[in-house]
């Protein structure tokens, strides 16, 4: 009971942390924001590979993996990200820090289950540009903030010794805020338009996982997951107002009657996603996996907040990654028991900005440091690039320090002696 109460206190305490934006990218203004969660830090250090599973680590993107879990696992992950943005004329940097996930995963005999909270997506940007002549300048401002969080509960059921199926139900909630403004030379007040959406609704994830031993020494793993299209409810608000250039006073506040035009309550979708992963390795020595993700985002639409320069296409991502352990049973060398992880990913993003399709590539690497018992700390870097400098776009180079803890305990074990 004490363990459960401590877990609940952690969830309550971190609610304020999840309210912070986990993005500093202008590209987060498209869709439902920049997708934040791509697995635990151990998965992220392998490029976001979801196909690998074992008995002591939680794989939050693959509910079937909980069918193989043997120890209760507390999982928490944080990141610090530096984003270097550059155009043909300018460059600047932005930093963010956020909590990636908080979860408890528990084996319960004939099944395993997990519950937790994580940031699904984030919006966070401020952009300014100047137009007009030398004598008559127009300053345009664009900004966005907020995001969508998920609370989830997952269950994994071992159908056989080597095969398991699983499912997750997620409650999505959060607010998305977008504001545009314009100031004219010599005029103290500017005009602003703000749009805010309160998002809520359920989504689901289903997966299957195979762990097949080969000659006792080796292991083949395969994973398939499916996330159906999920409509989310969006309660909307839109206002016009004027504000001084130093943000000290607001006047001429007008709230738009969205009910009259059918936009007070709308629907936005979490897009349908398929994932297929295959991997092969030597038990407690090395593993190499390949994964393909397909997100059917070409049909995404937001009737309330439309961006004229943004269109959508299906997102496709390839990931290759794995790990190496020199000698997991070494008693004399700490570094021989460390897990060395690596990954590479290449993604066709869902956004088309100014008629330019966006792509992203990234590499990652990290170490799993043994702690007491079977617990470990996972520390690593993720480096990625997306966008380009030409055609009015920005090129982003992101360097993220990711740290995760996987703390293990034993629950639900019957005593053999009194």
C-alpha positions in Angstrom: 0.0 0.0 0.0 2.9 2.4 0.8 4.3 1.8 -2.7 1.0 2.7 -4.4 0.6 5.8 -2.3 4.0 7.0 -3.2 3.3 6.5 -6.9 0.1 8.5 -6.6 2.0 11.3 -4.9 4.5 11.4 -7.7 1.8 11.7 -10.3 0.1 14.6 -8.5 3.4 16.4 -8.0 4.4 16.2 -11.6 1.1 17.6 -13.0 2.6 21.1 -12.9 5.7 19.9 -14.8 3.7 18.5 -17.7 2.0 21.9 -18.0 5.3 23.3 -19.4 5.9 23.3 -23.1 8.3 20.7 -24.3 8.9 22.3 -27.7 10.7 25.4 -29.1 10.0 24.6 -32.8 7.9 26.8 -35.1 7.0 23.5 -36.8 5.1 22.6 -33.7 2.3 24.9 -34.9 1.1 22.1 -37.3 -1.3 19.3 -36.5 -1.7 18.6 -32.7 1.8 20.0 -32.1 5.3 18.3 -32.0 5.0 14.7 -31.0 7.0 14.3 -27.8 6.8 10.7 -26.7 8.8 8.1 -28.6 9.3 5.5 -25.8 11.4 5.3 -22.7 15.0 6.7 -22.7 16.3 3.2 -23.3 14.2 3.0 -26.4 15.1 6.6 -27.5 18.8 5.7 -27.2 18.1 3.0 -29.8 16.5 5.4 -32.2 13.0 4.9 -30.8 13.0 1.1 -31.4 10.0 -0.5 -29.9 10.6 -4.1 -31.0 13.0 -5.0 -28.2 11.5 -6.3 -24.9 12.9 -8.1 -21.9 11.7 -9.1 -18.4 13.1 -6.1 -16.4 12.4 -3.0 -18.6 9.1 -1.3 -19.3 8.4 -0.7 -23.0 5.6 1.9 -22.8 5.0 2.0 -26.6 4.4 -1.8 -26.8 1.7 -3.0 -24.4 2.3 -6.6 -25.4 5.7 -6.4 -23.8 4.1 -6.3 -20.3 3.2 -10.0 -20.9 7.0 -10.8 -20.5 7.7 -8.5 -17.5 9.0 -10.3 -14.4 9.7 -7.4 -12.0 7.7 -4.3 -10.9 9.3 -1.4 -12.7 9.2 2.3 -11.8 10.1 4.4 -14.9 10.8 8.1 -15.1 12.5 10.1 -17.8 13.6 13.7 -18.3 15.3 15.7 -21.1 17.1 18.9 -21.7 17.0 20.0 -25.4 18.9 22.7 -27.2 17.4 23.8 -30.5 19.6 25.8 -32.9 17.5 27.5 -35.6 18.8 29.2 -38.7 17.5 30.8 -41.8 19.3 32.4 -44.8 19.7 35.6 -42.8 19.7 34.9 -39.1 20.2 32.2 -36.4 19.3 31.8 -32.8 19.0 29.2 -30.1 16.3 28.0 -27.7 16.4 25.6 -24.7 13.6 23.5 -23.2 13.6 21.0 -20.3 10.7 18.7 -19.5 9.6 15.4 -18.0 9.3 12.7 -20.7 7.2 10.1 -18.8 6.3 8.7 -15.4 5.1 5.1 -15.2 4.6 2.0 -13.0 4.6 -1.4 -14.6 3.6 -4.5 -12.7 3.7 -8.3 -13.5 0.6 -9.9 -11.9 1.0 -13.6 -12.7 -1.1 -14.4 -15.8 -0.7 -10.9 -17.2 1.2 -7.7 -16.7 -0.1 -4.1 -16.6 1.2 -0.6 -16.5 -0.2 2.9 -15.8 1.3 6.3 -16.1 1.3 9.8 -17.6 3.3 11.3 -20.5 3.3 14.3 -22.7 1.9 13.3 -26.1 2.6 16.6 -28.0 3.7 20.1 -27.4 3.3 23.5 -29.0 6.0 26.2 -28.3 7.2 28.9 -30.5 7.5 32.7 -30.9 8.2 34.2 -34.4 8.5 37.8 -35.5 9.0 39.3 -39.0 9.1 42.7 -40.6 7.5 43.8 -43.8 6.6 47.0 -45.6 8.8 50.0 -46.7 11.6 51.8 -44.8 9.1 54.5 -43.8 6.2 52.2 -43.0 7.2 49.0 -41.2 4.7 46.3 -40.2 5.8 43.9 -37.4 4.0 40.5 -37.4 4.1 38.3 -34.4 3.2 34.6 -34.2 3.2 32.4 -31.1 1.9 29.1 -29.8 1.9 27.2 -26.6 0.4 24.3 -24.8 0.1 20.6 -25.6 -1.7 17.4 -25.1 -0.9 15.0 -22.2 -1.9 11.3 -21.9 -2.8 9.2 -18.9 -2.8 5.5 -19.9 -3.3 2.0 -18.6 -1.9 -0.9 -20.5 -2.2 -4.7 -20.2 -0.1 -7.5 -21.7 -1.2 -11.1 -21.8 1.2 -14.0 -22.6 -0.7 -16.3 -25.0 2.2 -18.7 -25.1 5.7 -18.7 -23.6 7.0 -16.9 -26.7 4.1 -14.8 -27.8 2.0 -12.0 -26.1 -0.7 -9.5 -27.0 -1.5 -6.3 -25.4 -3.7 -3.1 -25.4 -3.6 0.4 -24.0 -6.4 2.9 -23.4 -5.3 6.5 -23.2 -7.1 9.6 -22.0 -5.8 12.7 -23.8 -6.2 16.1 -22.4 -4.7 19.6 -22.7 -5.0 23.1 -24.3 -3.6 24.5 -27.5 -3.1 28.3 -27.7 -2.2 30.2 -30.9 -1.9 34.0 -31.2 -1.1 36.3 -34.1 -0.5 40.1 -33.8 0.4 43.1 -36.0 2.0 46.4 -35.1 2.4 49.4 -37.4 5.3 52.0 -37.3 4.5 54.8 -34.9 1.4 53.3 -33.4 1.5 52.2 -29.8 -1.2 49.5 -29.9 -1.4 46.5 -32.1 -4.2 44.1 -33.1 -4.2 40.5 -31.9 -6.2 37.4 -32.7 -6.0 34.5 -30.3 -7.4 31.0 -30.7 -7.6 28.5 -27.9 -8.7 24.8 -27.9 -9.4 22.6 -24.9 -8.7 19.0 -26.1 -10.0 15.8 -24.5 -10.9 12.2 -25.6 -9.8 8.6 -25.6 -7.4 6.8 -27.9 -6.3 3.2 -28.1 -3.2 1.1 -28.9 -2.9 -2.6 -29.7 0.2 -4.7 -30.2 1.6 -8.2 -30.5 5.1 -9.4 -29.5 7.0 -12.6 -30.3 10.2 -13.6 -28.5 11.5 -16.8 -30.1 14.7 -18.5 -28.8 17.1 -19.9 -31.3 19.5 -22.6 -30.1 19.1 -21.3 -26.5 21.9 -18.7 -27.1 20.1 -16.4 -29.6 16.7 -14.7 -29.7 14.5 -13.5 -32.5 11.9 -10.7 -31.7 9.1 -9.4 -33.8 6.5 -6.7 -33.0 3.4 -5.3 -34.7 1.3 -2.5 -33.3 -1.8 -0.6 -34.4 -3.2 2.7 -33.2 -6.6 3.4 -34.7 -7.7 6.8 -35.7 -9.1 8.5 -32.6 -11.4 11.6 -32.7 -10.8 14.1 -29.9 -13.2 16.7 -28.7 -12.1 20.3 -29.1 -13.9 23.1 -27.2 -12.8 26.4 -28.8 -12.5 30.1 -28.0 -11.5 33.0 -30.3 -11.0 36.7 -29.3 -9.9 39.9 -31.0 -8.3 42.7 -29.0 -5.7 45.5 -29.1 -2.6 45.6 -26.9 0.2 48.0 -26.3 3.6 47.1 -27.7 5.0 46.7 -24.2 2.1 44.2 -23.3 0.9 46.5 -20.5 -2.7 47.2 -21.5 -5.4 45.4 -23.3 -8.5 47.1 -24.8 -11.3 46.6 -27.4 -11.7 43.0 -26.3 -14.2 41.1 -28.6 -15.1 37.5 -28.2 -16.3 35.8 -31.4 -19.6 33.9 -31.3 -18.3 30.6 -32.5 -21.6 28.9 -31.9 -23.2 30.9 -34.7 -20.7 29.5 -37.2 -20.5 26.0 -35.8 -16.9 26.2 -34.5 -17.5 26.3 -30.7 -17.1 22.5 -30.5 -15.2 20.6 -33.2 -13.3 17.4 -33.6 -9.6 16.7 -34.3 -8.1 13.3 -34.9 -5.1 11.4 -33.6 -4.0 9.7 -36.9 -4.0 6.0 -37.5 -0.5 4.5 -37.0 1.1 1.1 -37.9 4.4 -0.2 -36.6 6.3 -3.3 -37.6 9.6 -4.2 -36.1 12.0 -7.2 -36.4 15.2 -7.9 -34.4 17.8 -10.6 -33.7 20.4 -10.9 -31.0 22.5 -12.9 -28.5 21.0 -13.2 -25.1 22.4 -10.6 -22.6 25.1 -9.7 -25.2 23.8 -7.8 -28.2 20.8 -7.0 -30.2 20.1 -5.3 -33.6 16.6 -4.3 -34.7 14.8 -2.6 -37.6 11.4 -0.9 -37.4 9.1 0.8 -39.9 6.4 3.3 -38.7 3.5 4.5 -40.9 1.1 7.3 -39.7 -1.9 8.0 -42.0 -1.8 11.8 -41.3 -2.6 13.0 -44.9 -6.3 13.4 -44.0 -5.6 15.5 -40.8 -7.9 18.5 -40.6 -8.6 21.2 -37.9 -11.7 23.1 -38.9 -11.2 25.7 -36.1 -7.5 26.6 -36.6 -6.2 26.4 -40.2 -2.7 27.3 -41.3 -2.7 28.6 -44.9 0.9 27.6 -45.5 0.6 24.1 -44.0 -0.6 20.9 -45.7 -0.3 17.3 -44.5 0.9 13.9 -45.9 1.4 10.5 -44.5 4.4 10.2 -42.2 6.9 7.4 -42.7 9.8 6.5 -40.5 12.6 4.0 -40.6 14.6 3.1 -37.4 17.6 0.9 -36.9 19.2 0.4 -33.5 20.4 -2.0 -30.9 22.8 -2.5 -27.9 26.0 -4.3 -26.8 27.0 -5.6 -23.4 30.7 -6.6 -23.0 30.1 -9.0 -20.0 26.8 -8.7 -18.0 28.1 -11.1 -15.3 31.5 -9.4 -14.7 32.3 -9.0 -11.0 35.5 -7.0 -11.5 34.6 -4.4 -14.2 31.7 -2.0 -13.9 32.0 -0.9 -17.5 31.8 -4.4 -18.7 28.3 -4.6 -17.3 27.2 -1.3 -18.9 24.7 -1.5 -21.8 25.9 0.5 -24.8 23.0 1.6 -27.0 22.9 3.2 -30.5 20.3 4.2 -33.1 19.5 5.9 -36.3 16.2 7.2 -37.7 15.0 8.8 -40.9 11.6 10.3 -41.2 9.3 11.7 -43.8 7.4 14.1 -41.6 3.7 14.8 -42.0 4.1 18.5 -42.5 4.3 20.3 -45.9 5.3 23.9 -45.2 5.3 26.5 -48.0 4.8 23.6 -50.4 8.1 22.1 -49.1 7.8 18.5 -47.6 9.7 18.3 -44.3 12.1 15.5 -43.4 14.0 14.7 -40.2 17.0 12.5 -39.5 18.6 11.7 -36.2 21.2 9.6 -34.4 21.3 8.6 -30.8 23.5 6.8 -28.3 23.5 6.1 -24.6 24.6 3.9 -21.8 22.6 1.8 -19.3 24.4 2.1 -16.0 23.8 -0.7 -13.4 22.4 0.4 -10.1 21.5 -1.8 -7.1 19.8 -5.1 -8.0 18.5 -5.1 -11.5 17.8 -1.3 -11.6 19.6 1.0 -14.0 20.1 4.6 -15.1 20.0 5.3 -18.8 21.9 8.4 -20.0 22.4 9.4 -23.6 22.3 12.0 -26.4 20.0 12.4 -29.3 21.0 14.6 -32.2 18.6 15.4 -35.1 18.0 17.8 -37.9 14.9 18.9 -39.8 13.7 21.6 -42.2 15.9 23.8 -44.4 17.0 27.4 -44.7 15.6 28.1 -48.1 12.1 29.1 -49.3 11.3 31.0 -46.1 11.8 27.9 -43.8 14.1 27.3 -40.8 16.7 24.6 -40.3 16.7 23.1 -36.9 19.5 21.2 -35.2 18.4 19.6 -31.9 20.7 18.1 -29.3 18.8 16.4 -26.4 20.3 15.1 -23.2 18.0 12.3 -22.0 18.2 10.6 -18.6 15.9 7.9 -17.4 15.6 5.7 -14.3 14.3 2.1 -14.4 13.9 1.0 -10.8 12.9 -2.6 -10.1 11.1 -4.4 -7.2 9.4 -7.7 -6.6 5.6 -7.7 -6.0 3.0 -10.5 -5.9 5.4 -13.3 -5.0 4.0 -16.0 -2.8 5.9 -16.8 0.3 7.2 -20.3 0.6 8.1 -20.0 4.3 6.5 -18.3 7.2 
